[in-house]
Amino acid sequence: MTPRRRQELDADDLATVLEEFIRSFIRLPSAERHTFTTLSVLHTLTHRGPMRLTALTTTEQITQPAVTQLVDRLERDGLVERRPDPDDRRAVLVQVTPAGARIVHTRRRDRVDRLARLAETLTPEERHAIGAALPALARMAALMDDER
């Protein structure tokens, strides 16, 4: 989809372009293959720190049984570990292990490398336009996080 060139923001065009970009972006080749939910949990724990299972059900938008099963598998694979919550010894926190964090960082490095190669094929004007849009896109992402 090539959006129409204009100055005002068309939310439909924005949604369409972002959906296509994100669909391709999350599927960029990586040496290690994991499900989207697995990668999302690892990313969340890497960037937000240890969390309770109940918090993960909210951030990942999956059921309690599903997150429990996923964390069990990730723990078996050595990608996360459970620790007692220092604020409430009855509760458990899930935290990413160095192996889990390495997956997140490797995928990010792969994506940055891929985006850099793609950006080289754009015109200087296109690269400038994307760069100029980054602060507004970052603000929109923050607003979306605030709404949750």
C-alpha positions as CSV (number, residue, x, y, z in Angstrom):
1,M,0.0,0.0,0.0
2,T,1.4,3.4,-1.0
3,P,-0.3,6.1,1.1
4,R,-1.3,9.3,-0.6
5,R,1.2,12.1,-0.2
6,R,-0.3,14.9,2.0
7,Q,0.5,16.8,5.1
8,E,-2.5,15.8,7.4
9,L,-2.6,12.5,9.1
10,D,-5.0,9.9,7.8
11,A,-5.6,7.4,10.6
12,D,-6.7,4.7,8.1
13,D,-3.5,5.0,6.1
14,L,-1.4,5.0,9.2
15,A,-3.1,1.8,10.5
16,T,-2.6,0.1,7.2
17,V,1.0,1.0,6.8
18,L,1.8,0.1,10.5
19,E,0.0,-3.2,10.2
20,E,2.0,-4.2,7.1
21,F,5.2,-2.9,8.6
22,I,4.7,-4.7,11.9
23,R,3.6,-7.9,10.2
24,S,6.9,-8.0,8.3
25,F,9.0,-6.6,11.1
26,I,8.0,-9.3,13.7
27,R,8.8,-12.0,11.1
28,L,12.2,-10.8,10.1
29,P,14.5,-13.8,9.9
30,S,16.3,-14.8,13.0
31,A,18.6,-17.7,13.8
32,E,16.2,-18.8,16.6
33,R,12.5,-19.4,15.9
34,H,10.0,-18.8,18.7
35,T,6.3,-18.1,18.8
36,F,5.1,-14.5,18.9
37,T,3.8,-15.0,22.4
38,T,7.1,-16.4,23.7
39,L,9.0,-13.5,22.2
40,S,6.6,-11.0,23.6
41,V,6.9,-12.4,27.1
42,L,10.7,-12.4,26.8
43,H,10.7,-8.9,25.5
44,T,8.3,-7.7,28.3
45,L,10.4,-9.3,31.0
46,T,13.7,-8.0,29.5
47,H,12.4,-4.4,29.3
48,R,10.1,-4.2,32.3
49,G,11.9,-6.5,34.8
50,P,10.5,-9.3,36.9
51,M,6.7,-9.6,37.0
52,R,4.0,-11.7,38.6
53,L,2.1,-14.1,36.4
54,T,-1.1,-12.1,36.9
55,A,0.7,-9.0,35.5
56,L,1.9,-11.0,32.5
57,T,-1.7,-12.1,31.7
58,T,-2.5,-8.4,31.4
59,T,0.5,-7.3,29.4
60,E,0.4,-10.3,27.1
61,Q,-3.4,-10.5,26.8
62,I,-3.5,-14.2,27.4
63,T,-5.3,-16.3,30.0
64,Q,-3.9,-17.3,33.4
65,P,-3.6,-21.0,32.4
66,A,-2.0,-20.0,29.1
67,V,0.6,-17.8,30.7
68,T,1.3,-20.4,33.4
69,Q,1.9,-23.1,30.8
70,L,4.1,-20.8,28.7
71,V,6.2,-19.8,31.7
72,D,6.5,-23.5,32.7
73,R,7.9,-24.2,29.2
74,L,10.2,-21.1,29.2
75,E,11.5,-22.1,32.6
76,R,12.2,-25.7,31.3
77,D,14.1,-24.2,28.4
78,G,16.1,-22.0,30.7
79,L,14.8,-18.7,29.3
80,V,13.0,-17.5,32.5
81,E,13.1,-18.3,36.2
82,R,10.7,-18.0,39.1
83,R,11.8,-16.1,42.2
84,P,9.9,-15.3,45.4
85,D,8.5,-11.8,45.4
86,P,10.4,-9.8,48.1
87,D,7.3,-7.7,48.8
88,D,5.0,-10.7,49.3
89,R,6.7,-14.1,50.0
90,R,3.5,-15.9,49.0
91,A,3.8,-14.5,45.4
92,V,6.3,-15.4,42.7
93,L,8.0,-13.2,40.2
94,V,9.0,-14.4,36.8
95,Q,12.3,-13.0,35.4
96,V,14.2,-13.5,32.2
97,T,17.5,-15.4,32.4
98,P,20.6,-14.3,30.5
99,A,19.7,-16.9,27.8
100,G,16.3,-15.4,27.4
101,A,17.6,-11.8,27.3
102,R,20.2,-12.9,24.7
103,I,17.3,-14.0,22.4
104,V,15.7,-10.6,22.7
105,H,19.0,-8.7,22.1
106,T,19.9,-10.9,19.1
107,R,16.6,-10.4,17.5
108,R,16.8,-6.7,18.0
109,R,20.3,-6.6,16.5
110,D,19.1,-8.6,13.5
111,R,16.2,-6.2,13.0
112,V,18.4,-3.1,13.3
113,D,20.8,-4.6,10.7
114,R,17.9,-5.4,8.4
115,L,16.3,-1.9,8.8
116,A,19.7,-0.3,8.1
117,R,20.0,-2.3,4.8
118,L,16.5,-1.4,3.8
119,A,17.0,2.3,4.7
120,E,20.0,2.4,2.3
121,T,17.6,1.7,-0.5
122,L,15.4,4.7,0.3
123,T,15.9,8.2,-1.0
124,P,17.4,10.8,1.3
125,E,14.0,12.5,1.4
126,E,12.3,9.2,2.5
127,R,14.9,8.6,5.2
128,H,14.5,12.2,6.4
129,A,10.7,11.9,6.5
130,I,10.9,8.7,8.6
131,G,13.4,10.3,10.9
132,A,11.2,13.3,11.3
133,A,8.2,11.1,12.1
134,L,10.0,9.2,14.9
135,P,9.2,11.6,17.8
136,A,5.5,11.6,16.9
137,L,5.4,7.9,16.6
138,A,7.2,7.5,19.9
139,R,4.6,9.8,21.5
140,M,1.8,7.8,20.0
141,A,3.3,4.6,21.4
142,A,3.6,6.2,24.9
143,L,-0.1,7.3,24.7
144,M,-1.1,3.8,23.7
145,D,0.8,2.4,26.7
146,D,-0.9,5.0,29.0
147,E,-4.4,3.9,27.8
148,R,-3.7,0.3,28.9
